[in-house]
Amino acid sequence: MKPNMFLYWNILCFAAERVYRQFDFGRSSIDSGTHRFKKGWSLQEVPSYGGYWVPDSAPLPETNKENPRYRSAIWLWQKLPAGTKLIGPSIVRCLP
């Protein structure tokens, strides 16, 4: 039934009715499923930059999916049913 398409279509109609000039689809990892979905709306991609504050001598965190620290959270996230609402947000905060 493609609920994501329905949701985005209604949001964009809402924005158009109010003559908004921009709509932020949010960030996505390059070539991820959500990135490909959002590109289907003919959007203009804008790089997103982030930063970290770390104590003086601390190393920068390794926030990539290869980091062993995230292995169990990624495994659990992949096993969850698509409609999970209760535990999903607490798990996704642990993912890079």
Secondary structure, DSSP 8 states (H G I E B T S, - for coil): --HHHHHHHHHHHHHHHTT-S--------TTSHHHHHHHTT--------------TT------STT-GGGHHHHHHHHHS-TT--SSHHHHHTT--
